[in-house]
Amino acid sequence: MRWSGQELTTEQAGALPGLARLNNLVRSVRTPEFAGITFHEILAKSALNRVPGQSAMPFGWTINPYRGCSHACTYCFARNTHTYLDLDAGKDFDNEIIVKVNVAEVLRKELARPAWERNAVALGTNTDPYQRAEGRYRLMPGVIAALADSGTPLSILTKGTLIRRDLDLLVEASTLVPVDLALSIAIYDDELQSAVEPGTPSTAARLATVTAIRERGLRCSVFMMPILPFLTDTRAHLDDALRQAKAAGASDVMYTALHLRPGVRDWFMQWLARDHPDLVPRYHELYGRNAYAPKGYRQWLALRIKPLIRAHGLEHGLEDPVTGGVRSRALARPAPTVPAFPGRPVPGPGLLIAGELPPELHPTLF
């Protein structure tokens, strides 16, 4: 699971004082395969995160196997979460990745508690569980298996095509619990996509992943989030995006305008000033007083995109109001009915989940 023979450090007090204070830091790893990135392996004390909600949805549950993300999306709302360890929301978020190497084992223990009510759990609502490092750490199979084996519904939102590695496992999990998947595909201009999301797979590769998921008989939503004012909100861009999502077999689509929270705003505006300086005054006008686009802009966007969604025969999907991920079908309001997508049949339960279940950890590790 971990690298061997690479440059290792466990004393980082000068460069990374926040990490140096952790008593669960195992080691830090650098490898030529991920130039410029350091992976800080930790032993997590918990896996399930309770997210406060509102009214009818009092809370939700999430799991974050990683903190920080090599996808390096300039607009990522989760950037400011990196500051809790004295890391910055800019380059450190992209290049200093926290890896919870024991997350599956801890999760299995938490799911076995009598108090666990098998609430739906969302992955990918903070940082991407299928970012590139997952190819080496392989944390997600154990997480998926633990959730399904315990009878816990799960949803996954990702920009990573690596989810295709786990499709057999996800198909098997879907015979036991509701499994809801979504690909985040916001930008359908290749040059712009590579500039704004430099560490992500291409739009074409993500659309092909939607098709691969649907061919296995699973639902797959497309998150057109965020829509960037004056960059991806033209009728032509939105129409082409929805056409491609429909052709890929998307179960439904969701959209929202860009929002710029503290910590993210400065990083995104630096990129905008470098690549699109003419738009800086217009963004200051939109986001000068609030993290969210003004109500007037959001209403304008809805009037533009909703008729296009209908014209392409797509449904407007349901976002989880608490976690921000794809809404689990285990929740009260059912998702829209989606026509079958041609592909291979869904197999029945097999042995994949049993093979991925993590072993119990010795209790003295916690």
Secondary structure by P-SEA (a helix, b strand, c coil): ccccccccccccccccccccccccccbbbbccccccbbbbbbbccccbbbbbbccccccbbbbbcccccccccccccccccccccccccccccccbbbbccaaaaaaaaaaacccccccbbbcccccccccccccccaaaaaaaaaaaaacccbbbbccccccccaaaaaaaaaaccbbbbbbbcccccaaaaaaaccccccaaaaaaaaaaaaaacbbbbbccccccccccccaaaaaaaaaaaaaacccbbbbbcccccaaaaaaaaaaaaaccccaaaaaaaaccccccccaaaaaaaaaccaaaaaaacccccccccccccccccccccccccccccccccccccccccccccccccccccc
